[in-house]
Amino acid sequence: MTDISTLSGEAFWLPVIFIGLMGLAFFIYAILDGYDLGVGILLPKDSEAQRDTMIASIGPFWDANETWLVLGIGILLIAFPLAHSMILLNLYLPVTVMLAGLILRGVAFDFRAKAPEDHKELWDRTFQVGSLLATLAQGYMLGLFVMGFEDTLAAHLFAALSAICVTAGYTFIGAAWLVMKTEGDLQKRAAWWARRCAWLMLLGIVAVSIVNPLVSDIIFDKWFGTPLVIILWVIPVFCFVLFFIADRYLRRAPYPNDFGCWIPFASAAMIFLLSFIGLAYSFYPYVVPNKLDVWQAASAPESLMFILYGVIVVLPTILGYTFFSYKVFHGKATQLKYY
């Protein structure tokens, strides 16, 4: 690990800024693209009308949501090239699967609206398969990352569990999005989906919370060997409270006048945030667990400063567009038309 006392000012704080920006990009991606991946996975086979409404609920957003993934990977490549090489070396197969899934989604989304009517269900299934592949691949990558890229049976089994539970997390937030954006029978169905996916997501969070300290003495000491342990345990306790709030709401949803339809989505987003904070606290300052810290992996300070000027322009632009698009298309989903 780098001796930070030997680093100059810029050499110290520029990598810290960029690891924070990268974490922000991946967090926003997990929320925004997470819900539209979840909606894609949940497409029902028995109702074309419901599939149309579900696609319409994400239509104005899904493509732009992936911008945050591009930004996060771009920061990893440019700001932390050594870590980028090491991560892709260990994850090239699941990354390939993820990209294949995202490509299938993009193709299917356009073709379902323009292909002959008797091919529409085929493209809906393709969109669903693409969403599932992308989500499983991301969960598998997270599991291998947590395990420090170990090439053991236990590591791959944990990665498989992580893939299932991350998929459950995305379907939970996707179903919560539908509770907020739809009405009638579909909204009731989405509440049922969300409630069950939430419990599987909770299993994943508990599994990661147990495995993290067991695979690393450093992480164990961070969570259990510090006087701040009582404060840190606010994170898992608050997660359980949010799961409880969402579960109680979803049990009786929808309510008259659509009261509180935003509660499940807000709860899911907060659970994602707390999970990201927990992971960041566990692994900081490492970009690759126990192998490369942010200063070892970072580009030269001069390069980082030049990139920072670009980020100062690009990041507010993306945030502004994201805010504008969600403001314009707020409210319940309506029919999505192409001209």
N, C-alpha and C positions, 0 to 999 in steps of 0.2 A: 504494500500500500504506500502511496506517495506521502512523503513527509511535507505537509502543507506549510510548515514553518519556513521552508526554503523557497516558497513560491512568491513571486512579485504580485502586486495588486491585481493587474489584469489577468495574469496567468492563473490566479486563484478564482476570481469571481466570474470571469467569462464562461468557463465550463459549467459552473453552477447555474448561471442564467440559462444556458442552453439545455441542460438536463431538465430544468424546470419547464422550459418552453416545449420540449419534446414530451414530457409527461402531460402537460396541458393539452397538447394536440391529440395524444392517444386517449386521454380521458374524454374529451369532447367527442372524439370519434366513437368511443364505446357507447356513449349516450345516444348520439344522433344516428349513426349507422347501425348501432345495436338494435334500436327499435324497428328500423325498416327491414333489417335482416330477420328479426323476430316475426314481423308481419308476414314476410315471405314464407317462412317455415310453417306458419299457421294456416296458410290457404286451405280451406276445406274442399273436399272432393264433391260434396253433395249439394253445393249451392253456387251456381255461377254468379248470381246477383250479389251474394256476399263477397265472393272473390273480387268482383268489380269494385265494390265499395272499399274493400281493404286496399286494393291497388291504388284507388283514387286517394285514399288517406295519406299515402306516402309519395304520390306522383310528383308533386311540386318540389320535393325535398331530397329524395333518395340519392340522386346523382351528385348533388352538391355536398351531401353528407360525407362522401368518400374523399372529399378534398382534405379532410383532416388526417386521413391515413397517409395521403401523399405528403402532406406537410411533416408529419411525424417521422416518416421514413427518410424524407429529404434531410431533415435536421440530423438524424442518426448518421446518414451517409457523409454529409459535409462537415458536421461538427465533431463527430466521433468515428472517423474512418476505420480505426483499428477494431472498434467494437462492432461496427457494421460488418466487417469481413468475418470476424469470429462468429457472430450471431447467424449470418447467412450460411456459413460453413456447416453449422449444426442444424439449421432449420430449412435447408433448401427444398426438401421434399414437401413438408407442410406448407411452405410459402408457395410452391408451385400449385398445390391443391387449392389454396386460398385464391390465387390469381385465376385459376380455371373457374372456380365458383363465381367470382366477381364478373368474369367475362360472360358466363352463361346468364347471369342475372341481367346484364346490360342488353344482350341480344334478345332475350326472352321478353323483357319489358316492352321493347319497341315492336317486336314481331306479333305479340298477342293482340295489339291494337290494330294491326294492318294486315294480318294473315287472314285467309278464308275462315269463316265462322267455325267450320268443323275442325280446324287446327288450333283453335283458341285454348282448349283444355290442355293440349300438348305443351304449348308454350307456358301455360300456368304451372304445369308440373315441372318444366325446365327451370322456371324462376324459383320454384320451391327447392328443387335439388341444388341449384346454384347457391341459394341462401344457406342451405344446410351444410354444403361442403365448405363454404367460406367460414361459417361459424365453428364447425368442428375443428377446422385447421387452426383457427385462432386460439381456441381453447387448448388444443394439443401443444401449440407453441408456448402458451403461458405455462402449462404444466412442466414442460422440459426446462423452461427458463427458471422456474422455482426450484427445480431439482439440480440446477447448475449444469445442465446439458450432460448429465451422466448417461452413459450408454449401457444401462442395466435394465433387467426385466422390471424391477420395482419402479424405476424412473418412468419407463414407458407405460406401465400400468397406471401410475399416478397421472401421467399425461392424458391417458384415455379417459380417466375419471374427470379430469379437468375439462376435457373436450365436451363431455356430456353436460357437465354443470354450467360451463360458460354458455352452451347452447340453451340450457334452461333459463339462464339469466337473460339472454337476448329475447327469448320467447316471452319471458315475464314482462320485460319492459315493452316489448312489442304488443302484447295483449293489453297492458296498461294504457298504451297509446290508443288502442282501439276503443277502450272504455271511454277515453276522453274525446275521441273524434267521431264516434258512431252512435247510433240510436237503435232502439227496438231489439229484435231478436239477436242481431249481431253483437250488440253491446252486452246482452246477457251472456251470450256464448263467450265473449272475450273475458268477462269477469270470471267465468268458470275456468277458462284456460289459465288466466293470470294466477289464480289462487293455487292451482296445482303446480305450475312451473315455479312459483315462489318457494315452495317447500324444497324442491330439488335444487334450486339455486342456493338455498340456505345450507343444504348438505355440502355443496361445493365449498362454500365459504368456511364452514367448520373444518372440512378436510384440509384445506390450504392452511388454516390457522393452526392446526395440529402438526402438519408435516413441516412447515417452515422452521419452527424452533428445533425440531428433531434432526433436520439435515444440516443445520449450521449452528455451531456453538456461538458464533457472533450474534446471530439473530436471537438465540435463546437469551443471551446476556442482555440484549437490547430490551426485550420484553419482560424479563423476570429478574434481571440483576441490576435494576436501577431504582432509585427512590421515586421515579416518575411512574412506576408501574400502576399506581391507582388511577392516575390521570389517563394513562394509555388504555386502560381497560374501559374507559368511556366509549371507545370506538366499537368494540364488539357488543357492548350493552346497548348502545344507541341503535346498532344494526338490528338487534332482536326487537327493540321497541318499534322500529319502522316496519319490520316484517309483521308484527302484531297489528299495527294500525292498518296496514294494507289488507291483511287477511280479514279483519273485522269489517272493513268497508266492503270488500269484494263479496263477502258472504251474503249481503243483502242488496247488492247493486243490481240494477240502477235505482236511484232514489228519485222521489218526485222532483220535477223541475231540473233534473240532472244535477242535483246538489252534490258538490264535492267530486265531480267526475275526474278532476285533476289529481286527487289525492294518491291513487295508486302509482301514477307516473312520477309524481314528485317524490314519493317514497322510494321508488326504484332508483331514481336518479341520485338521491341522497345515499342509498346503500352502495351504489357504484362509487360515489365520491369517497365514502368512508373506506371502502375496500382498496381504492387507489392510494389513499393516505397510508393505510396499513402496509401495503406492499412497498410504497416509497420509503417509509420509515425503516422497514425491515432490511432493504437492500442498499440504501444510500450509505456511502458514496459510490457504490459499484454500478457500472453499466452492465458488465457481465459478472454475475455473482461469484465473489471470491477470486476473480481472475484479473479484471481490469476496472480500476476506478475511473471517475470522470476526468481526472487530470492526466492519467496515463493514456487514456483513449482519445483525448481532445486534440484537435488541430492546433496549429501555432496561434498564439494570441492575436497576431496581426490578421490572420485569416478569419478568426472568430469575430474580430471587431468589424471587419468588412461585411461579413455575413449579417451581423447584427443590424447594420444600417438597412439592409434589405428586409429583414424581419420586421423592423419598425414600420415599414410601409405595407408589407404584405399582410401581416397579422390583423391590424385594424380593418383592412379592406375585407378580408374574409369574415371577420366578426360582424362588420357592418352589413355585408350582403346576407349573412345568415340571419341576423336579427330582422332585416327588412323582409326577407322571404317568409319567415314565420309570422310576421305581423300581417302581411298581405293575405296569406292563406290560413289565418286563424279561424276557429270555429269548426263546425261539423263538416265532415267530408261530403262532397257532392260529386256528381258524375264527372268523370275525367274524359274530356273530348279532345280529339286531334283533328285539325283541319288541313 
